[in-house]
Amino acid sequence: MPTDANIMGNVFGGAIMRYMDEIAGLVAWRHAGRNCVTASIDRMSFYAPVYVGNLLILKATVNYVGTTSMEVGVRIEAENLTSGKTTHTGSCHLTFVALNEEGKPIPIVKVFPVTREEKRRFKEAQERRELREREDIVLAKD
Ligand SMILES: CC(C)(COP(=O)(O)OP(=O)(O)OC[C@H]1O[C@@H](n2cnc3c(N)ncnc32)[C@H](O)[C@@H]1OP(=O)(O)O)[C@@H](O)C(=O)NCCC(=O)NCCS
């Protein structure tokens, strides 16, 4: 919508990130069956611009579950409604934590990857989790 754009007609990255956080939060909630909060958002890359009038398509999936946290991957596409051409404009990984009624982290149901694609996502998410933990240790030392 025009309210999401700059004067050149490109949609603000921040507007897209808001949708991304919302859809990932919904997917996390649906998986955990309870309220979940965003714990962290990985580096977000924008591969191509999104223009006013494009149909924004967000696809989100739970890639990996630790104990109380899970990684949700979001793929963002923009469809030109006139030509029907769809462009992959960005992707991101977010970590959500399920909270109990006291606002404390609570264990959530695991994911069991079945398809080759699900197994690849699971393994890559596990590797990213290890990377995040290593980064946290480095940041804590700084
Ligand atoms: C996220 C939050 C609940 C974690 O609480 P905490 O007391 O640090 O919890 P713990 O140390 O027990 O960690 C719980 C889980 O979260 C994960 N986690 C905590 N901080 C994380 C971070 N920055 N990035 C990724 N995962 C994180 C831990 O690895 C752990 O995962 P696991 O149970 O699968 O092993 C807490 O920091 C919080 O409430 N943050 C604010 C969230 C919020 O308001 N988000 C909206 C944006 S403002």
The ligand as an SDF file (V2000), in Angstrom:
LIG
                    3D

 48 50  0  0  0  0  0  0  0  0999 V2000
   13.4630  -14.3380   25.0160 C   0  0  0  0  0  0  0  0  0  0  0  0
   13.4080  -14.4570   26.5310 C   0  0  0  0  0  0  0  0  0  0  0  0
   12.0370  -15.0090   26.9400 C   0  0  0  0  0  0  0  0  0  0  0  0
   14.5000  -15.4210   26.9890 C   0  0  0  0  0  0  0  0  0  0  0  0
   14.4520  -15.4550   28.3700 O   0  0  0  0  0  0  0  0  0  0  0  0
   15.6770  -16.0600   29.2180 P   0  0  0  0  0  0  0  0  0  0  0  0
   15.3360  -15.9450   30.6490 O   0  0  0  0  0  0  0  0  0  0  0  0
   16.9520  -15.4940   28.7100 O   0  0  0  0  0  0  0  0  0  0  0  0
   15.5360  -17.5730   28.8330 O   0  0  0  0  0  0  0  0  0  0  0  0
   16.6260  -18.7200   28.8430 P   0  0  0  0  0  0  0  0  0  0  0  0
   18.0210  -18.2480   29.0520 O   0  0  0  0  0  0  0  0  0  0  0  0
   16.0800  -19.7790   29.7430 O   0  0  0  0  0  0  0  0  0  0  0  0
   16.5300  -19.2490   27.3220 O   0  0  0  0  0  0  0  0  0  0  0  0
   15.3230  -19.8030   26.8510 C   0  0  0  0  0  0  0  0  0  0  0  0
   15.5100  -20.1800   25.4070 C   0  0  0  0  0  0  0  0  0  0  0  0
   15.6270  -19.0100   24.6220 O   0  0  0  0  0  0  0  0  0  0  0  0
   16.8020  -19.0600   23.8380 C   0  0  0  0  0  0  0  0  0  0  0  0
   17.2880  -17.6890   23.7090 N   0  0  0  0  0  0  0  0  0  0  0  0
   17.4090  -16.7800   24.6770 C   0  0  0  0  0  0  0  0  0  0  0  0
   17.8650  -15.6120   24.1700 N   0  0  0  0  0  0  0  0  0  0  0  0
   18.0120  -15.8220   22.8420 C   0  0  0  0  0  0  0  0  0  0  0  0
   18.4500  -15.0020   21.7650 C   0  0  0  0  0  0  0  0  0  0  0  0
   18.8310  -13.7240   21.9300 N   0  0  0  0  0  0  0  0  0  0  0  0
   18.4930  -15.5360   20.5260 N   0  0  0  0  0  0  0  0  0  0  0  0
   18.1050  -16.8150   20.3170 C   0  0  0  0  0  0  0  0  0  0  0  0
   17.6770  -17.6430   21.3070 N   0  0  0  0  0  0  0  0  0  0  0  0
   17.6400  -17.1360   22.5490 C   0  0  0  0  0  0  0  0  0  0  0  0
   17.7480  -19.9600   24.6100 C   0  0  0  0  0  0  0  0  0  0  0  0
   18.7350  -20.5300   23.7700 O   0  0  0  0  0  0  0  0  0  0  0  0
   16.7860  -21.0050   25.1400 C   0  0  0  0  0  0  0  0  0  0  0  0
   16.4790  -21.9260   24.1000 O   0  0  0  0  0  0  0  0  0  0  0  0
   16.1540  -23.4960   24.4110 P   0  0  0  0  0  0  0  0  0  0  0  0
   15.1930  -23.5680   25.5480 O   0  0  0  0  0  0  0  0  0  0  0  0
   15.5460  -23.9990   23.1420 O   0  0  0  0  0  0  0  0  0  0  0  0
   17.4650  -24.1400   24.7240 O   0  0  0  0  0  0  0  0  0  0  0  0
   13.6140  -13.0760   27.2470 C   0  0  0  0  0  0  0  0  0  0  0  0
   14.9310  -12.6010   26.9470 O   0  0  0  0  0  0  0  0  0  0  0  0
   12.5950  -12.0490   26.8310 C   0  0  0  0  0  0  0  0  0  0  0  0
   11.4810  -12.0430   27.3360 O   0  0  0  0  0  0  0  0  0  0  0  0
   12.9670  -11.1540   25.8940 N   0  0  0  0  0  0  0  0  0  0  0  0
   12.0510  -10.1400   25.3870 C   0  0  0  0  0  0  0  0  0  0  0  0
   11.2150  -10.7300   24.2380 C   0  0  0  0  0  0  0  0  0  0  0  0
   10.3430   -9.6980   23.6010 C   0  0  0  0  0  0  0  0  0  0  0  0
    9.7250   -8.9000   24.2630 O   0  0  0  0  0  0  0  0  0  0  0  0
   10.3020   -9.7020   22.2800 N   0  0  0  0  0  0  0  0  0  0  0  0
    9.5500   -8.7760   21.5150 C   0  0  0  0  0  0  0  0  0  0  0  0
   10.4400   -7.7540   20.8890 C   0  0  0  0  0  0  0  0  0  0  0  0
   10.6150   -6.3150   21.8520 S   0  0  0  0  0  0  0  0  0  0  0  0
  1  2  1  0
  2  3  1  0
  2  4  1  0
  2 36  1  0
  4  5  1  0
  5  6  1  0
  6  7  2  0
  6  8  1  0
  6  9  1  0
  9 10  1  0
 10 11  2  0
 10 12  1  0
 10 13  1  0
 13 14  1  0
 14 15  1  0
 15 16  1  0
 15 30  1  0
 16 17  1  0
 17 18  1  0
 17 28  1  0
 18 19  1  0
 18 27  1  0
 19 20  2  0
 20 21  1  0
 21 22  1  0
 21 27  2  0
 22 23  1  0
 22 24  2  0
 24 25  1  0
 25 26  2  0
 26 27  1  0
 28 29  1  0
 28 30  1  0
 30 31  1  0
 31 32  1  0
 32 33  2  0
 32 34  1  0
 32 35  1  0
 36 37  1  0
 36 38  1  0
 38 39  2  0
 38 40  1  0
 40 41  1  0
 41 42  1  0
 42 43  1  0
 43 44  2  0
 43 45  1  0
 45 46  1  0
 46 47  1  0
 47 48  1  0
M  END
$$$$
